[in-house]
Structure formats: structure tokens, C-alpha cells
């Protein structure tokens, strides 16, 4: 329970910091976002279950938000220290959930690379080396724990994930199944928009921000910062 509680509090705080990073002129956002996060858990028992039931993947949530924050900080002022931190945070994620490590690692890499190309080429090597070092340092504890526990064998969890498979062409179908409805493909009736209806308003806000950024106008938040969120993918916990 203690790791779940720590992850819950850290997630609420980090979501507030992320909101402030996206809209630095709105100092009221961190407490507002934090209270909105806790209110959603109170009115939606299904969401609270995620934090009550002990799962070793729960720390992934605050780490993923940290990865977005680290990428945004690198964009604002590229430096070896911030590149190291960005790589370090991404490196920690696979220890709890390898698939999220791939997703957020790829998103952070693409986002940071887009801004790295704007810098003089002589700076590339140092920043890339710092990010790679951070990635190795962050991944080292998870790799060591895995080797101690499973050795060189594939764990049961990794086997199950591998058996799920992945088909890029089925992504639209999978999105509809998970977000809108599972029937008649699956017998389960649990879909995200039914369990967590605020996802719809979150997706609408992201779309409005992206459209506003393309028109050069701030859509509730700073447009140039929302371009970064667009490249990263989407905000976690929306």
C-alpha cells in the first residue's frame, strides 16, 4: 500500500507541475489540477481501485509524467544535465512496465531530437551522450533486479505481453474497442469512456489546443508549449 500511496500523491503533485509548465502564467493550476485529480478518484470508484489494489506497475504513472516534464525542461533550455535527467527518468520506467518505457522513451526521443536539430551540430554529441548515460543509469537497477530474479530467462510477464502481439493496422480497431465498446468482439462491457467519462473532455481540450497552436493562437494554454504535448502524444491521466 505504501508504494501506491506515494505514487498517488506524487502523481497529483506532478500533474500540477506539468500544468504549470504548460501554462506558466496561471499559478492557480497546480492546486486546481491536484484537487480535480483527487475528486475524480472520489466520484469514480473504478479509478480509485487502480491505486488501492497493490500493483508493481503503479509507479509507472508518476514516472511517465516525469518523463514529459523532463522533455519539456530540455526543450526550454537544452543542457547536458537536463538531457541526463530526461534519459534517467525514461530509463526507470521499464523496471515497472517495459511497454510504457518503449512508448514514452520513443516520444521523449522524438520530441527532444526535434529541438536538438535546431542547435549547432557541435553540441549534439555531448547532449546525446548525456541522455544515453542517463538512460543506462536509470535502466541499470531494473536490469539487475530482473537478472537476479529471472536470470537470462524470459519472465512469465514478458511472455504474456509477447503473446498479446501487436498489429499496427489494427490500432484504429483497438482504439474503438477500448474507448467506445468491446461488443461483439469481447464479452466484457468495460470501456474507458463509460468508466472514465472525463476522458472525452480531456481529448476535446487537447484537440482544441492543437488547433489553436496551428493557428498561432493560445488555446487556453500557451500554444508553443502545446505543440510539445502534441508531439509527445497526449497528457497522462487525462
Residue frames as qw, qx, qy, qz and C-alpha x, y, z in Angstrom:
[[0.000, 0.883, 0.469, 0.000, 0.00, 0.00, 0.00],
 [0.339, -0.735, 0.058, 0.585, 2.82, 2.45, 0.80],
 [0.326, -0.101, 0.548, 0.763, 4.20, 2.49, -2.78],
 [0.103, 0.610, 0.688, 0.379, 0.66, 3.03, -4.09],
 [0.201, -0.892, -0.327, 0.239, 0.02, 5.94, -1.71],
 [0.370, -0.551, 0.268, 0.699, 3.38, 7.52, -2.57],
 [0.276, 0.165, 0.672, 0.667, 2.66, 7.08, -6.28],
 [0.008, 0.773, 0.621, 0.128, -0.82, 8.59, -5.86],
 [0.244, -0.869, -0.118, 0.414, 0.47, 11.71, -4.07],
 [0.382, -0.364, 0.459, 0.715, 3.39, 12.05, -6.47],
 [0.265, 0.409, 0.710, 0.508, 1.05, 11.79, -9.46],
 [0.042, -0.893, -0.447, 0.037, -1.24, 14.54, -8.16],
 [0.314, -0.782, 0.115, 0.526, 1.72, 16.83, -7.48],
 [0.393, -0.175, 0.603, 0.671, 3.43, 16.11, -10.78],
 [0.238, 0.623, 0.665, 0.335, 0.24, 16.69, -12.76],
 [0.115, -0.943, -0.220, 0.221, 0.06, 20.12, -11.14],
 [0.372, -0.595, 0.377, 0.605, 3.69, 20.82, -12.06],
 [0.394, 0.190, 0.708, 0.555, 3.04, 19.68, -15.63],
 [0.123, 0.836, 0.524, 0.110, 0.03, 22.00, -15.88],
 [0.220, -0.900, 0.028, 0.375, 2.12, 24.90, -14.59],
 [0.455, -0.303, 0.558, 0.624, 4.90, 24.06, -17.04],
 [0.308, 0.449, 0.696, 0.468, 2.41, 24.21, -19.90],
 [0.049, -0.839, -0.314, -0.441, 0.82, 27.43, -18.65],
 [0.532, -0.066, -0.418, 0.733, 3.39, 29.27, -16.51],
 [0.080, -0.278, 0.036, -0.956, 1.22, 32.40, -16.29],
 [0.680, -0.416, -0.280, -0.535, -1.54, 30.50, -14.47],
 [0.086, 0.385, -0.777, 0.491, -0.27, 29.91, -10.95],
 [0.655, -0.139, 0.371, -0.644, -3.64, 28.61, -9.78],
 [0.772, 0.236, -0.478, -0.345, -3.37, 25.46, -11.91],
 [0.324, 0.262, -0.875, 0.246, -1.28, 23.15, -9.65],
 [0.259, 0.033, 0.750, -0.608, -3.72, 23.07, -6.69],
 [0.674, 0.276, 0.025, -0.685, -6.70, 23.05, -9.07],
 [0.649, 0.323, -0.648, -0.233, -5.32, 20.08, -11.02],
 [0.142, 0.193, -0.895, 0.377, -4.40, 18.25, -7.80],
 [0.421, 0.127, 0.579, -0.687, -7.86, 18.65, -6.29],
 [0.711, 0.331, -0.209, -0.584, -9.53, 17.73, -9.57],
 [0.464, 0.305, -0.831, -0.034, -7.44, 14.57, -9.66],
 [0.029, -0.012, 0.869, -0.493, -8.48, 13.53, -6.15],
 [0.550, 0.227, 0.269, -0.757, -12.11, 14.48, -6.82],
 [0.659, 0.304, -0.525, -0.444, -12.14, 12.19, -9.85],
 [0.315, 0.149, -0.919, 0.184, -10.97, 9.33, -7.64],
 [0.250, 0.090, 0.668, -0.696, -13.68, 10.02, -5.06],
 [0.634, 0.331, 0.119, -0.689, -16.57, 10.12, -7.55],
 [0.775, 0.380, -0.430, -0.264, -15.24, 7.20, -9.61],
 [0.769, -0.451, 0.442, -0.101, -14.55, 4.07, -7.53],
 [0.927, 0.317, 0.106, 0.170, -13.19, 2.29, -10.60],
 [0.401, 0.769, -0.288, 0.406, -10.39, 4.83, -10.78],
 [0.431, -0.713, 0.440, -0.333, -9.64, 4.51, -7.07],
 [0.979, -0.100, 0.176, -0.019, -9.22, 0.75, -7.42],
 [0.713, 0.581, -0.221, 0.325, -6.12, 1.36, -9.52],
 [0.103, 0.671, -0.474, 0.560, -4.46, 2.99, -6.52],
 [0.698, -0.452, 0.343, -0.437, -5.88, 0.72, -3.83],
 [0.996, 0.046, 0.077, 0.018, -5.01, -2.67, -5.28],
 [0.425, -0.685, 0.480, 0.347, -1.30, -3.38, -4.97],
 [0.830, 0.527, 0.113, 0.142, 0.34, -3.49, -8.41],
 [0.633, -0.406, 0.212, 0.624, 4.05, -3.28, -9.04],
 [0.406, 0.411, 0.428, 0.694, 3.30, -1.21, -12.18],
 [0.122, -0.902, -0.405, 0.084, 1.66, 1.69, -10.28],
 [0.372, -0.668, 0.121, 0.633, 4.86, 3.80, -10.02],
 [0.456, 0.255, 0.553, 0.650, 4.83, 3.94, -13.82],
 [0.078, 0.869, 0.462, 0.162, 2.22, 6.72, -13.70],
 [0.238, -0.929, 0.051, 0.278, 4.32, 9.37, -11.91],
 [0.553, -0.322, 0.505, 0.579, 7.41, 8.28, -13.84],
 [0.419, 0.503, 0.590, 0.472, 5.64, 8.82, -17.17],
 [0.014, -0.971, -0.232, -0.048, 4.61, 12.32, -16.10],
 [0.478, -0.712, 0.280, 0.431, 8.20, 12.93, -15.01],
 [0.586, 0.081, 0.565, 0.575, 9.34, 11.88, -18.48],
 [0.242, 0.795, 0.433, 0.349, 7.08, 14.51, -20.06],
 [0.275, -0.952, -0.015, 0.133, 8.29, 17.16, -17.62],
 [0.603, -0.452, 0.405, 0.517, 11.93, 16.27, -18.28],
 [0.507, 0.370, 0.544, 0.556, 11.40, 16.52, -22.04],
 [0.052, 0.930, 0.302, 0.205, 9.72, 19.91, -21.68],
 [0.443, -0.834, 0.150, 0.292, 12.54, 21.17, -19.47],
 [0.629, -0.129, 0.485, 0.593, 15.12, 20.02, -22.02],
 [0.366, 0.662, 0.476, 0.450, 13.28, 21.90, -24.74],
 [0.150, -0.976, -0.156, 0.005, 13.23, 25.12, -22.72],
 [0.072, -0.882, 0.466, 0.009, 16.96, 25.08, -22.05],
 [0.952, 0.192, -0.226, 0.072, 18.93, 22.21, -23.62],
 [0.121, -0.764, 0.596, -0.213, 21.85, 21.21, -21.41],
 [0.464, 0.236, -0.851, 0.064, 23.79, 18.08, -20.57],
 [0.144, -0.043, 0.767, -0.623, 22.26, 17.99, -17.09],
 [0.633, 0.227, 0.234, -0.702, 18.70, 18.14, -18.39],
 [0.682, 0.333, -0.563, -0.326, 19.47, 15.57, -21.08],
 [0.221, 0.207, -0.903, 0.305, 20.88, 13.30, -18.35],
 [0.369, 0.085, 0.613, -0.694, 17.73, 13.71, -16.25],
 [0.706, 0.297, -0.133, -0.629, 15.46, 13.04, -19.23],
 [0.603, 0.289, -0.736, -0.106, 17.32, 9.82, -20.02],
 [0.022, 0.164, -0.846, 0.508, 17.40, 8.83, -16.36],
 [0.550, 0.117, 0.404, -0.721, 13.63, 9.11, -15.90],
 [0.773, 0.314, -0.315, -0.453, 12.87, 7.18, -19.08],
 [0.417, 0.340, -0.835, 0.114, 15.35, 4.51, -18.02],
 [0.250, -0.113, 0.751, -0.601, 13.47, 3.94, -14.76],
 [0.685, 0.119, 0.024, -0.718, 10.12, 3.22, -16.44],
 [0.707, 0.195, -0.629, -0.259, 10.84, -0.26, -17.91],
 [0.110, 0.186, -0.869, 0.445, 11.62, -1.58, -14.43],
 [0.393, 0.190, 0.606, -0.665, 7.90, -1.27, -13.66],
 [0.682, 0.537, 0.437, -0.237, 6.29, -1.54, -17.10],
 [0.490, -0.188, 0.549, 0.651, 8.52, -2.23, -20.12],
 [0.332, 0.590, 0.616, 0.403, 5.89, -1.33, -22.74],
 [0.072, -0.972, -0.209, 0.081, 5.41, 2.14, -21.26],
 [0.484, -0.597, 0.325, 0.551, 9.17, 2.57, -21.30],
 [0.459, 0.178, 0.624, 0.607, 9.16, 2.00, -25.05],
 [0.136, 0.813, 0.511, 0.245, 6.26, 4.40, -25.65],
 [0.217, -0.964, -0.056, 0.141, 7.49, 7.26, -23.51],
 [0.581, -0.417, 0.403, 0.571, 11.10, 6.64, -24.47],
 [0.435, 0.360, 0.579, 0.589, 10.25, 6.94, -28.15],
 [0.016, 0.908, 0.379, 0.175, 8.04, 10.01, -27.57],
 [0.403, -0.846, 0.093, 0.336, 10.71, 11.76, -25.49],
 [0.587, -0.185, 0.485, 0.621, 13.42, 10.90, -28.01],
 [0.339, 0.578, 0.538, 0.511, 11.42, 12.27, -30.95],
 [0.137, -0.956, -0.257, -0.041, 10.42, 15.41, -29.06],
 [0.481, -0.740, 0.220, 0.417, 13.94, 16.16, -27.81],
 [0.590, 0.030, 0.530, 0.608, 15.50, 15.30, -31.18],
 [0.272, 0.791, 0.447, 0.317, 13.22, 17.81, -32.90],
 [0.178, -0.984, 0.024, 0.006, 14.68, 20.57, -30.76],
 [0.687, -0.438, 0.374, 0.443, 18.19, 19.14, -30.80],
 [0.612, 0.399, 0.449, 0.514, 18.30, 19.66, -34.56],
 [0.090, 0.956, 0.171, 0.220, 17.86, 23.38, -34.00],
 [0.510, -0.793, 0.237, 0.236, 21.12, 23.54, -32.06],
 [0.276, 0.753, -0.572, -0.171, 24.62, 23.77, -33.55],
 [0.916, 0.132, -0.372, -0.067, 25.87, 20.30, -34.55],
 [0.363, 0.445, -0.653, 0.493, 28.87, 20.64, -32.24],
 [0.405, -0.319, 0.509, -0.689, 26.52, 20.36, -29.26],
 [0.843, -0.009, -0.298, -0.447, 24.76, 17.21, -30.42],
 [0.663, 0.182, -0.698, 0.200, 27.37, 14.70, -29.29],
 [0.070, 0.203, -0.654, 0.725, 27.51, 15.95, -25.71],
 [0.578, -0.075, 0.209, -0.785, 23.74, 16.11, -25.26],
 [0.851, 0.092, -0.406, -0.320, 23.16, 12.70, -26.84],
 [0.519, 0.209, -0.742, 0.370, 25.91, 11.17, -24.69],
 [0.180, -0.178, 0.553, -0.794, 24.37, 12.68, -21.55],
 [0.754, -0.012, -0.003, -0.657, 20.92, 11.32, -22.44],
 [0.803, 0.169, -0.567, -0.074, 22.37, 7.88, -23.22],
 [0.274, 0.234, -0.742, 0.565, 24.26, 7.85, -19.92],
 [0.439, -0.122, 0.390, -0.800, 21.10, 8.77, -18.02],
 [0.833, 0.074, -0.267, -0.478, 19.18, 6.04, -19.83],
 [0.667, 0.195, -0.696, 0.182, 21.78, 3.44, -18.88],
 [0.050, 0.195, -0.667, 0.717, 21.92, 4.58, -15.25],
 [0.593, -0.066, 0.196, -0.778, 18.14, 4.58, -14.97],
 [0.862, 0.115, -0.355, -0.343, 17.74, 1.15, -16.56],
 [0.344, 0.405, -0.800, 0.280, 20.57, -0.46, -14.57],
 [0.356, -0.176, 0.699, -0.594, 18.60, -1.14, -11.32],
 [0.813, 0.200, 0.138, -0.529, 15.72, -2.72, -13.23],
 [0.717, 0.442, -0.531, -0.095, 18.04, -4.86, -15.34],
 [0.127, 0.381, -0.824, 0.400, 19.96, -6.01, -12.27],
 [0.557, -0.053, 0.550, -0.620, 16.74, -6.88, -10.42],
 [0.847, 0.315, -0.124, -0.409, 15.49, -8.81, -13.44],
 [0.568, 0.452, -0.684, 0.077, 18.73, -10.79, -13.77],
 [0.124, -0.288, 0.794, -0.520, 18.74, -11.62, -10.05],
 [0.656, 0.088, 0.440, -0.607, 15.11, -12.77, -10.19],
 [0.866, 0.395, 0.158, -0.264, 14.88, -14.48, -13.60],
 [0.621, -0.276, 0.558, 0.477, 18.44, -14.78, -14.80],
 [0.022, 0.289, -0.563, -0.774, 18.71, -14.90, -18.58],
 [0.107, 0.375, 0.909, 0.148, 15.26, -16.50, -18.93],
 [0.207, -0.352, -0.308, -0.859, 12.14, -14.69, -20.12],
 [0.201, 0.047, 0.677, -0.707, 9.78, -13.93, -17.24],
 [0.187, 0.480, 0.857, -0.024, 6.14, -15.02, -17.20],
 [0.154, 0.782, 0.260, -0.546, 5.04, -11.40, -17.50],
 [0.051, 0.556, -0.507, -0.657, 7.21, -10.80, -20.56],
 [0.133, 0.076, 0.941, 0.302, 5.87, -14.00, -22.11],
 [0.198, 0.650, 0.692, -0.242, 2.27, -12.88, -21.59],
 [0.128, 0.769, -0.043, -0.625, 2.99, -9.46, -23.08],
 [0.041, -0.361, 0.739, 0.567, 4.68, -11.08, -26.06],
 [0.193, 0.279, 0.933, 0.119, 1.74, -13.41, -26.63],
 [0.265, 0.706, 0.391, -0.527, -0.62, -10.44, -26.93],
 [0.544, 0.323, 0.507, 0.586, 1.16, -9.49, -30.12],
 [0.029, 0.662, 0.065, -0.746, 0.96, -6.20, -31.96],
 [0.449, 0.432, 0.628, 0.466, -0.54, -5.31, -35.30],
 [0.108, -0.244, 0.009, 0.964, -0.16, -1.71, -36.43],
 [0.205, -0.202, -0.588, -0.756, -3.06, -1.96, -38.88],
 [0.421, -0.530, -0.732, -0.076, -5.43, -2.89, -36.05],
 [0.229, -0.097, -0.401, 0.882, -4.73, 0.23, -33.98],
 [0.349, -0.168, -0.131, -0.913, -7.96, 2.02, -35.04],
 [0.696, -0.282, -0.584, -0.308, -9.98, -1.10, -34.25],
 [0.565, -0.205, -0.625, 0.499, -8.26, -1.49, -30.88],
 [0.019, 0.063, -0.227, 0.972, -8.90, 2.17, -30.06],
 [0.548, -0.246, -0.301, -0.741, -12.61, 1.77, -30.77],
 [0.724, -0.238, -0.648, -0.011, -12.75, -1.44, -28.75],
 [0.467, -0.162, -0.542, 0.680, -11.01, 0.04, -25.70],
 [0.002, 0.028, 0.159, -0.987, -12.57, 3.52, -25.79],
 [0.477, -0.029, -0.196, -0.857, -16.08, 3.04, -27.18],
 [0.852, -0.077, 0.215, -0.470, -17.22, -0.56, -26.81],
 [0.230, -0.403, 0.880, 0.107, -15.97, -4.12, -26.75],
 [0.617, 0.286, 0.714, -0.167, -19.02, -5.95, -28.07],
 [0.962, -0.107, 0.014, -0.253, -19.44, -8.10, -30.09],
 [0.554, 0.545, -0.596, 0.202, -15.68, -8.80, -30.13],
 [0.235, 0.156, -0.792, 0.541, -15.33, -9.21, -26.37],
 [0.417, -0.564, -0.707, -0.088, -17.87, -10.22, -23.78],
 [0.354, -0.397, -0.396, 0.749, -16.65, -7.57, -21.31],
 [0.098, 0.862, 0.429, 0.252, -18.61, -4.32, -21.19],
 [0.442, -0.733, -0.030, 0.516, -15.84, -2.26, -19.55],
 [0.535, 0.585, 0.195, 0.577, -14.84, 0.60, -21.84],
 [0.420, -0.091, -0.250, 0.868, -12.83, 3.67, -20.89],
 [0.121, -0.305, -0.164, -0.930, -15.35, 6.34, -21.88],
 [0.625, -0.519, -0.460, -0.358, -18.02, 4.66, -19.78],
 [0.725, -0.399, -0.401, 0.392, -15.82, 4.12, -16.75],
 [0.386, -0.438, -0.060, 0.810, -13.98, 7.45, -17.01],
 [0.360, 0.789, 0.482, 0.126, -16.27, 9.90, -18.87],
 [0.115, -0.919, 0.089, 0.366, -13.94, 12.87, -18.33],
 [0.575, -0.142, 0.567, 0.573, -11.60, 11.36, -20.92],
 [0.388, 0.674, 0.534, 0.330, -13.89, 12.83, -23.58],
 [0.048, -0.995, -0.077, 0.037, -13.49, 16.37, -22.27],
 [0.528, -0.612, 0.402, 0.430, -9.74, 15.82, -21.96],
 [0.565, 0.173, 0.613, 0.524, -9.44, 14.68, -25.58],
 [0.227, 0.864, 0.399, 0.208, -11.59, 17.63, -26.67],
 [0.264, -0.930, 0.102, 0.234, -9.33, 20.06, -24.82],
 [0.572, -0.333, 0.533, 0.527, -6.21, 18.56, -26.42],
 [0.469, 0.492, 0.588, 0.439, -7.79, 18.85, -29.87],
 [0.035, 0.971, 0.230, 0.049, -8.74, 22.48, -29.21],
 [0.423, -0.777, 0.282, 0.372, -5.21, 23.26, -28.03],
 [0.593, -0.037, 0.596, 0.541, -3.63, 21.63, -31.08],
 [0.341, 0.713, 0.499, 0.355, -5.92, 23.54, -33.45],
 [0.151, -0.982, -0.066, 0.096, -5.19, 26.76, -31.61],
 [0.547, -0.548, 0.409, 0.484, -1.46, 26.13, -31.82],
 [0.549, 0.257, 0.593, 0.529, -1.66, 25.58, -35.56],
 [0.166, 0.866, 0.364, 0.299, -3.44, 28.90, -35.97],
 [0.407, 0.339, -0.258, 0.808, -0.80, 30.61, -33.86],
 [0.408, -0.589, 0.033, -0.697, -3.27, 31.41, -31.10],
 [0.012, -0.198, 0.861, -0.469, -3.14, 30.21, -27.49],
 [0.630, -0.305, -0.530, -0.479, -5.97, 27.74, -26.91],
 [0.738, -0.644, -0.135, -0.151, -6.40, 28.05, -23.15],
 [0.745, -0.504, 0.207, 0.386, -2.69, 27.31, -22.78],
 [0.052, -0.736, 0.436, 0.514, 0.50, 28.58, -24.36],
 [0.834, 0.483, -0.043, -0.264, 0.40, 27.45, -27.99],
 [0.442, 0.636, -0.631, 0.051, 4.09, 26.73, -28.44],
 [0.284, -0.344, 0.828, -0.339, 4.10, 24.54, -25.34],
 [0.794, 0.185, 0.411, -0.407, 1.06, 22.62, -26.56],
 [0.676, 0.574, -0.422, -0.189, 2.94, 21.78, -29.73],
 [0.073, 0.470, -0.851, 0.222, 5.31, 19.90, -27.48],
 [0.565, -0.012, 0.691, -0.451, 2.48, 17.96, -25.87],
 [0.792, 0.461, -0.031, -0.400, 1.15, 17.17, -29.33],
 [0.514, 0.557, -0.652, -0.025, 4.49, 15.65, -30.30],
 [0.165, -0.324, 0.855, -0.371, 4.77, 13.74, -27.05],
 [0.193, -0.222, -0.938, -0.182, 1.40, 12.14, -27.72],
 [0.442, -0.652, -0.369, -0.494, -1.09, 13.03, -25.01],
 [0.210, -0.557, 0.509, -0.622, -1.20, 14.01, -21.40],
 [0.380, -0.093, -0.910, 0.136, -1.29, 11.10, -18.96],
 [0.087, -0.361, -0.733, 0.570, -4.20, 10.83, -16.59],
 [0.231, -0.028, -0.201, -0.952, -6.49, 12.92, -18.77]]
